[in-house]
Amino acid sequence: MERRMFLASLGAVAMGPILPTEGEEQPSAGPFAKPSNWPDEVFRRCSVDIHVPDWAPALLSRFDGAEFVETLARGGVQSHLQYTNSHVGLCLWKTNVGKRHAAMKDRDFFDEVVAECRKRGIHPLAYYSLIHDNWAFEFHEDWRFHYADGSVPSGRYGLVCPNSPYRDYVLACIAEICGGYDIDGMFFDMTFWPGVCYCQHCAARFQKEQGKPLPRVVDWGDPIWRSFQTSRQDWLLEFAKTCTTAAKKARPGITVNHQFSTIFHNWTLGVPLELTEACDYVGGDFYGGPTQHSLACKVYHGLTRHRPFEFHTSRTRIYTDHVTVKPMEEIRTESFVAALHSAALMIVDYINADGTLNREAYEFLGRLSAERAVYEPFLGGELLADVAIYVDKNSMYNPFENGVEVQKLSAVDACPHRTTTVGAARVLQEAHIPFGVVTNVNLDQLSRYRAVILPWVVEMTAAQGEVFRKFVADGGALYASGPSSVERLMAPTPRFLLEDVLGVRITGVKNHSIFYLTPEDPALKKAVWPQDHVSHRGTQVQAGVLPGVDVLARITMPFVDPGLGRNIGSRFAAIHSNPPALEPGSEAAIVQHRFGKGQAVWVACGMEGSEEWADRQLVLSLVRRILPGPYRFEVDTHPAVEMTLFHQPERKRLLAGLLNLQRQLPQVPVPATVRVQPLPEQPVRRVVRLLQQTSVPFTAAEPYVEFRVEPFDTLAMFALDYG
């Protein structure tokens, strides 16, 4: 499995000064002109893929370190992640451990780049590919990754197992790189299992630790299978921490991070969110569009131990395309997703086969840098939001692909928790409801929010359940869908840990080709109007309603079982479709329940993951029902605009950003009316539009301050000074 990085700011051009906070030093308008502190002040980061073998003499034959870095500098980069090896496995430094790339001859490509970066004030970082290593795969059969059927990988990518003696080789390489070169940081790529490994080393370790042979059937109700999955996560985390420790031992003071784009990936990669413990800051690359990008940034904001975190993308559409550059409007918008979340941006380029770069591409990227760099002095702070979406890494699996042999898995990536998580983010994003993310490893941050969404969470521990129970009892609002709060959906008799909070008791799970949710509550009827039902295909969690619970909608089945329809005898209600029965059923589809000082709603299916407008309006209506305003902010504008709000207490400032995420490019400029709720006892003194160095008129509109944003095409950012 391949990954790509995303984008970290580039360039800068002199622009007029902006109004500073009184007593604050005026930010430099030209970030190219002054050194930056790593990593705090480095927002424009880059990397160049050098996954190039040496079987042909022409490969990397024209690599020139000075010319290479001079080209990078055209893009205005503040740091560069230089390859020490690649998925090919050949070493680009003067190693005494691994196999040097033939094109180096007596040279040291890595040393040349590090030296040139230092000359130009660019922070040099080292890239190292883990587990994906063709040279190690080819020449060390004992290190090879093995599938459940005993086969080994074929194709272009050679995979090796971190439980094999390969780890000793890695540690020796780390000692050479970090001990021998003046670098500021190290990035480990591919820190994940590329599948389920059944090599002799994994088998021996599991036997030693658990006293069992490796299980070969995916069964989430089987303690042995579950212990194997836990072991895979533990082994990977231990390997990552070992690499981090080795790097810091060889060069104290450097930063280390690992590829962390795996936050939404399914269970097969075996990467726990605790990987953040091996990272000074987190980062990774995403290709799922603006909603996914925004959601990933919010996950990173809560997980990272140091800021800024990194958001990665590539110059081209995807890493398999070497030449097709994204249009400026598209890559600008992607880069400003990072700025909107006060993140660093890493942009990934690709070296030509002969070792040269496309210099014109860096002129292009330099223009992007000029636009982005001017925002950097104003970034930072804590994200302010009202709603938290709960992301549970241990729920990233398909609970219905159970009892299947590992080598026969066919729908491993059908993860309802991920689908509904992204869907919930889209609903909140388009409705401009301030939201963030909490995960199974940082639930202590839940207290920062007033409401939480549990989107089709298929596993929950008693301790986690108690956190949510207390949250609601103390006055919080909770939205849960499907099996959320079950100990384990695939248990013989699953039960809701939050039964008393939700007001329902799980009685079963059914998969339907189609069924309907029929609102009984007037507000929900209004939300889906002119429809009188909303349809859903897939899983219904059945539940009995406890006393004192309000049923807001009922389940309505089709007029006749869709499976009975035939061309002879008919047995259908409509030949093309399966219309609902004439009367709703008795089963609850949506309920509302008050618990302690707070309240909860429960929905019998994963409605958040729907693409349909009425379904999303239904979800939005429920969120607003249990969490009415005022919110941290409100904004009247196009649904494609996302707004964030950060608190910068050291500057006595709120930072408001609006990003136009229209998919049709170039974006049509849109206006906005923004209302921000000041902090308690901290009235807003002035509002400044950043970069334009203009004060913006604002009015008090209790409990908000309100100001107007003139039409903007991509990013608009404002400082609200208080105190």
Secondary structure, 3 states (H helix, E strand, C coil): CCCCCECCCCCCCCCCCCCCCCCCCCCCCCHHHCCCCCCCCCCEEEEEECCCCCCCCCCCCCCCHHHHHHHHHHCCCCEEEEECCCCCCCECCCCCCCCECHHHCCCCHHHHHHHHHHHCCCEEEEEEECCECHHHHHHCHHHECCCCCCCCCCCCCCEECCCCCHHHHHHHHHHHHHHHCCCCEEEEECCCCCCCCCCHHHHHHHHHHHCCCCCCEECCCCHHHHHHHHHHHHHHHHHHHHHHHHHHHHCCCCEEEECCHHHHCCHHHCCCHHHHHHCCCCEEECCCCHHHHHHHHHHHHHHCCCCCCEEEEECECCCCCCCCECCHHHHHHHHHHHHHCCCEEEEEEECCCCCCCCHHHHHHHHHHHHHHHCCHHHCCCEECCCEEEEECHHHCCCCCCCCEEHHHCCCCCCCHHHHHHHHHHHHHHHHCCCEEEEECCCHHHHHHCCEEEECCCCECCHHHHHHHHHHHHCCCEEEEECCCCECECCCCCCCECCHHHHCEEEEEEEEEEEEEEEECCHHHHHHHCCCCCEEEEEEEEEEEECCCCEEEEEEECECCCHHHCECCCECCCCCCCCCECCCCCCCEEEEEEEECCEEEEEECCCHHHCCCHHHHHHHHHHHHHHCCCCCCEEEECCCCEEEEEEEEHHHCEEEEEEEECCCCCCCCCEEEEEEECCECCECEEEEEECCCCEEECEEEECCEEEEEEEEECCEEEEEEEEC
